[in-house]
Amino acid sequence: MKLSDLPAGSLCRIKELQFDPTLKRKLLEMGLIPGQIVEVIQVSPFGGPVKIKIKGYCLAVRKSDAEKIIVEECNGK
C-alpha cells in the first residue's frame, strides 16, 4: 500500500522507498527509514501534500512522493 492511499489519522510502518538514490538519501536523512512508524496527520485535497508525523516532528510530503513510499498499516503497534 502507498502512503498516499491512507486517510488522516492512520498509523503505518514504512516498508520501502521507491526513489532514485539522490532523493532516497535525502528522505532517509529526514527520518523516513524502513521500519519507522508514521502517523498521517492531514491529506490535502486536490493533490496537495500529505502531512505526516515521524520521530516526533511533522513533515509535508508531496502527493507524488507519497505514492512512492510503500507502507503497511500497523494499527498503533
C-alpha positions as CSV (number, residue, x, y, z in Angstrom):
1,M,0.0,0.0,0.0
2,K,1.1,3.5,-0.7
3,L,1.4,6.3,1.9
4,S,-0.8,8.4,-0.4
5,D,-3.7,5.9,-0.1
6,L,-4.1,6.3,3.7
7,P,-6.6,8.7,5.3
8,A,-5.7,11.2,8.1
9,G,-5.4,9.5,11.5
10,S,-3.8,6.3,10.1
11,L,-0.7,4.7,11.6
12,C,1.6,2.8,9.3
13,R,5.2,1.4,9.1
14,I,7.5,2.3,6.2
15,K,8.4,-0.8,4.2
16,E,10.2,0.7,1.1
17,L,11.2,4.0,-0.5
18,Q,10.9,3.8,-4.4
19,F,13.1,6.8,-5.3
20,D,16.2,7.5,-7.2
21,P,19.3,7.2,-5.0
22,T,19.8,11.0,-4.5
23,L,16.2,11.7,-3.3
24,K,16.1,8.5,-1.3
25,R,19.2,9.5,0.6
26,K,17.6,12.9,1.5
27,L,14.5,11.2,2.7
28,L,16.5,8.7,4.8
29,E,18.3,11.7,6.4
30,M,14.9,13.2,7.3
31,G,14.0,10.0,9.2
32,L,11.9,8.2,6.5
33,I,13.6,4.9,7.3
34,P,12.1,1.5,6.6
35,G,10.6,0.2,9.9
36,Q,9.7,3.6,11.3
37,I,6.1,4.3,12.4
38,V,4.4,7.2,10.6
39,E,1.1,8.9,11.5
40,V,-0.8,10.6,8.7
41,I,-1.9,14.0,10.1
42,Q,-3.6,15.6,7.1
43,V,-4.2,14.8,3.5
44,S,-4.7,17.9,1.4
45,P,-7.3,18.0,-1.3
46,F,-6.8,18.3,-5.0
47,G,-3.4,16.5,-5.0
48,G,-1.8,18.7,-2.3
49,P,0.8,17.5,0.2
50,V,0.4,14.8,2.8
51,K,1.3,15.9,6.3
52,I,2.9,13.2,8.4
53,K,4.4,12.9,11.9
54,I,7.5,10.8,12.3
55,K,10.0,10.7,15.2
56,G,8.1,13.5,17.0
57,Y,8.1,16.0,14.2
58,C,5.8,16.9,11.3
59,L,6.8,16.7,7.6
60,A,4.9,17.6,4.5
61,V,5.4,15.2,1.6
62,R,4.3,15.9,-2.0
63,K,1.5,13.6,-3.1
64,S,3.7,12.4,-6.0
65,D,6.4,11.4,-3.5
66,A,3.8,9.8,-1.1
67,E,2.9,7.5,-3.9
68,K,6.5,6.2,-3.9
69,I,6.5,5.4,-0.2
70,I,5.3,1.8,0.4
71,V,3.8,1.2,3.9
72,E,1.9,-1.3,5.9
73,E,-0.9,-0.4,8.3
74,C,0.2,-1.1,11.9
75,N,-2.9,-0.4,14.0
76,G,-1.0,1.5,16.6
77,K,1.7,-1.1,17.2
